[in-house]
Amino acid sequence: MTNKLLFILIFSGSFLSVTAQDNHKVRLAKSVYKGNDFSEIREYSYDSNGRIKKMVLSQNGKIHLTSTGFVFNQDGLLTSYLNTYNLNISPQKISISYDAQKRISSFEVSKTQQHTIVKAGVFYYHGDTVKFVHPQNLMQPVIYIFNSDSNIVQKKGLGGPGVAFTNRYPKYDNSKNPLLLLGGYMDIDKMPLSLHNSLEDDYVDIYTINRKIEYQQVLVSQYKPGGAKIPAQYKNGLPVKATETSFDKAYNKVMPVATITYQYITL
């Protein structure tokens, strides 16, 4: 599987079975983000085939939006869904298109009541590079560069002074990113996902976020052949908690940024 194909499988949400338990459908049921002055909870539910059927997003204790009406094509790729907001915002339909290689080629966000387009994007592929262009903001295309392990190593925003930026992602572990287990869900406001868990995000010339990840402990062996008991041996399972910190130059010390916890369900 090439990086560019993996990108679209992840970004479209059709990467359904990369789990710690190959004989079960393991899905992300809930993620909780707690920052210094902001919290966000995402709760997911699925059908019997393991495909997403509902997502509820709450911010600072209040429901912000609900995603429903997920539609998949014959290849199992997500083609549309509906966002309903708990504020004075019109419902929005997200429509997704694919090329002949089943990679996402474009998406469109439209208001269902006024039938007007509010956001759109087009993707271009070249080797391990994916270029995203917002047709309504052609001055700032964004390029994602992947490495051979299908992890993003660099994100570049192109444009003039004050617009251009470069973010680097230099460190990853070997465990699967929990957001891959979303059963078809694609959030077009989020950046593409890497296959593994990022341990460091370097926002060039601004700050670096370091991420410590805790995992489920899966029992591997407790007995030798013949029944002799030995100390229990474990391996890392799925991520259960990520703690983010950043070094504050003004205070000359490490400062907390956020914690993210994950809960899973086996269908």
N, C-alpha and C positions, 0 to 999 in steps of 0.2 A: 504494500500500500504506500503510495507516494505521499509526501507531506501535504501537497495541495489537495489531494483527495481526502486525507485525514482531516484537513482543515474544514472542508465542507461537511464531512460526516459529523464532526463535532459541532460546527456552527449551526447546522440545520437541525441538530438534535437527533439524527438518525443513528448515531453510534450507540446502540442500545444494549449491548451485551458485554462490555468490558467491565467485568465485575470480579470481586474476590471469590465469588461462588458461581462457577460456570453452569452449574446444574439448577440454578434458581434465577429468577428475575429480581435482582436487587435494585432498588430505586432510592433516590434521594427524596425523603419525605418532608424534611424541614431544614432550613438554614436560618441561623440567627446571627445577625451582625450587630455588634454593640461598639460604637465609637465613643469618643469623649463627649460629644453633644448630639449624637444621632444614633438611632437604632432602626433596624430593618429586619423584618421576618418574612420569609417566603415559605409557603406551605403548598405542597404538591400532592395531587391524587391522580390515580392511573386506572385504566380499564384492565380487563382480565388478560389482555395481550401485552401489558406493560407499557402502553402508550399513554402519554399525558392526556388528561381530560379536564383538569382544572388547576389553576395556580392563583393563590391569593397573596397579595403583597401588602404588608402593613408597615407603616413608618411612624416611629415615635408613638406606638400604641394604637394608631388609628388605621383602619383599612384604607388603602390608597387606590388600589385597582384589583380587579378580578379578571383573569384570562380564561375564556371558555370557547366552545365551538371549534375545537381543533379538528382540522381536516387533513388527511394524508392521501397521497396518490398511490398508485398500484405498486410503486417501488418502496413504499413505507416512508417517503419523505414528506415532511410537514409543508403544506401548501398555503394554509391560512388559519387564522384564529381571530378572536374578538377580544378587545380590551374594554372593560366597562369601569369607569372611574367613580369614586365616591365623592368627587368634588363637582364643581360646575364645569365639567369638561365633557364634550360630546364623546360617545362611544367611538372607538377606532378599530378598523379592520386592518390586519396585517396580512399582506399577500406576498408569497415567496415564489420565485421562479428558478428553474435549474437549467443547466446546459446539457448537452448530450452525454457528458461524463458524470452526470448526477451531482455536479457541483453547483452551489448557489450562484446564480448569475445576477440576480437583482431582487430587491424587495420594495414594497410600496406600503405606506401607511396612509389610510384615507378615513375621513370622517363619514360615518354611516348615514348621518342625517342630512348633511349638506352635500355629500358626494364630492368632496374636495380632497385633493392630495395634500397632506401636511408634511410628509417626509418620504424620501426615496433614496435608494442607493444602488450602485452598480459595482460588481467585482470583476477584476481582471487577474489572470493567472499567468505566471511565468516562472517555471522551475519551482524553487522553494519560496518564492515571493508572491504575496497576494496584495493587490492594490485595490483599495476601496475609494470610490468617488461618489460624493454627494452631489447630484446634478444641480441642486440649488445653491451649492457652495463650491464651485469648481476651483476656487483659489486654494483650497486646502484638502487635497487628496491625502489619504493615510495609507502607508505601506507597512505590512506585517512580514517579517522575515523569520522563517522557521529553520531549526537545525535538523540533523539527521534523526533525532529522537522525537520529532514532531512536537517540539516545544518552541514557543515564540522566544526569540533571542533579542529582537529589536522591533520597536514600533516607532515609525517616523511620520511626523506630520509635516507636509511640504507647504511652502508658502513664503511670504515675505517676512521681514522683521516683526516680532511680536506675535507671529502666527506659527512659524516653524517650531518643531520640538523633536526631541529624540528621547525615548525611554528604552532602557536596556533591562533584560531579564537574564542575568548571568548564572543563576543557580537553581537547580531542580533536584528533587529526590527521585526515587524509582517507583513511587506508589501512584496509583491512578488518581487523577483529579476527580473529586466527588461530583463535580458539576457535569461530568460525562454521563452520569446515571439519571438523566432527566426524562428518558422515555419519549423523546421527540420534541421537547420544548426548545424554542429558540427565542431569546430576548434580543431584539435588534438594537437595543440601547447599550448592550454589553459588548466588550471586545471579544474577538475569537478566543477560544480556550486552548490551552496547551494540554497535551496528554497527561503530563505529570504535574505534581504540586510545585509551584514556584516558591522558592525559599528567600528570594530577594528581588525587589523591584527597584531599579535605579532610575529615578527621575533626574536626568542629567542637569547639573548646575542648580538643583533645588534641594533634594534630599533623597535618602535611600530608606526604603521600608524593608526591615528584616522580618521574616516570618518563621516562627517555630511551630511545628505541627506535631500533634499527638495522635496516636493511632489505636484502633482496636488491637488487642493482643489475642491472636489466634493460636490455640494450643496445637503444637505439631506432634510431639511425642512425649510420653511419660514412662515408657517401658522399653527395655531392651528385649531382643529375641529371647524367648524362654521365660519371660515374665519378670525378670529382675527390674526393680524400680530404679529409675535414675531421675535426677532433677528435671523438672518440666522444662520443655523447650518451646519457645513461642516465636511467631513471626508477626510482622506488622500486617494488620488488616486495612480497612478503610479509614481515612482520616476522620477524626471525631472533633478536633478542636485546633484552630489556628490562632496564634497570638502574634499580633503585629506591633512592632516598636520602631522608633526612629531616633537617631541621635540629634538632639537639639543643640546647635552650636552656641546659641545665645546663653543657655543654661549649663552648657558643657556636660550634659548627661543624657542617658537614654530615657526617652519619654514614651509612654503607652500611646498607641494609635487606635487599635481595635482588637476585639476578639470575635472569632467566627466559629460557631459550633454547628455540627451536622448530625442529623438523625436520619436513619434509613428504615426502609420497609422491604420485606421479602414477599413477593406476590405468589 
